[in-house]
Amino acid sequence: MSQQHATLLQFFANWCYPCKVLTPVVNTVESTMSDQLRVSRIDIDQEEDLAGRFHIMAVPTLVLMQNNQEIWRHTGVLSEKELKTALGTALSGKL
């Protein structure tokens, strides 16, 4: 069984300080989990329709998608360890 790459949607805004704090964390996790994950960064001010479709009420919000299904979501800042643990659990199907 081949595992499809999951996509982590990173909803952010340029004016959002917590978003700026989270971005290097996401970048590091993206590089260390590149065999399982790809990241798509979405500026809510530029992509209002997409943010609305995902019911984004605050930023930063991370949404993990696999097989066109949302399998995990978090709003706010996480440490690198917290993010890796959460994504690993979600990707293993243990949620």
C-alpha positions in Angstrom: 0.0 0.0 0.0 1.6 3.3 -1.0 0.9 6.2 1.3 -0.1 9.4 -0.4 1.6 12.6 0.8 -0.6 14.6 3.1 -1.0 18.4 2.7 -0.6 20.8 5.6 -2.5 24.0 4.9 -1.0 26.9 6.7 -3.5 29.7 6.9 -1.8 33.0 7.8 -1.9 36.8 7.4 1.1 39.1 6.9 -0.1 41.3 9.8 -0.3 38.4 12.2 2.6 38.2 14.7 1.8 34.6 15.9 1.8 33.6 12.2 5.4 34.9 11.9 6.4 32.9 15.0 4.9 29.7 13.6 6.3 29.9 10.0 9.9 28.8 10.9 8.4 25.9 12.9 6.4 24.8 9.9 9.4 25.2 7.6 11.5 23.0 9.8 8.8 20.3 10.1 8.2 20.5 6.3 11.9 19.7 5.6 12.1 16.9 8.2 8.8 15.3 7.2 9.1 15.9 3.4 8.7 12.2 2.7 5.1 12.3 4.2 4.0 15.9 4.0 3.9 18.9 1.8 2.9 22.4 2.9 0.6 24.9 1.2 0.7 28.4 2.6 -2.5 30.4 2.3 -2.7 34.1 2.9 -6.3 34.7 4.2 -6.3 38.3 2.9 -5.4 37.1 -0.6 -7.5 33.9 -0.5 -10.7 34.9 1.3 -12.9 32.4 -0.5 -10.6 29.5 0.4 -10.3 30.6 4.0 -14.1 30.8 4.1 -14.5 27.3 2.6 -12.3 26.0 5.5 -14.1 28.1 8.1 -11.0 29.8 9.2 -11.9 32.1 12.1 -8.4 32.9 13.4 -4.8 32.7 12.3 -2.5 31.0 12.4 -4.6 27.9 11.6 -3.1 24.6 10.4 -5.3 22.1 8.6 -3.9 18.6 7.7 -5.6 17.1 4.6 -5.2 13.5 3.4 -7.2 11.9 0.6 -9.2 15.2 0.3 -10.3 14.8 4.0 -9.4 17.0 6.9 -7.8 14.8 9.5 -6.4 17.4 11.9 -6.7 21.1 12.7 -5.0 23.5 15.1 -5.3 27.2 15.7 -2.4 29.0 17.4 1.3 28.5 17.8 2.9 25.2 18.4 6.5 24.2 19.2 8.3 22.1 16.6 8.0 19.0 18.9 4.3 19.6 19.5 3.7 19.9 15.8 5.7 16.9 14.8 3.9 14.8 17.5 0.4 16.0 16.4 1.2 15.4 12.7 2.7 12.0 13.4 -0.3 10.9 15.4 -2.7 12.2 12.7 -0.8 10.6 9.9 -0.7 7.3 11.7 -4.5 7.3 12.0 -4.5 7.2 15.8 -6.8 10.2 16.3 
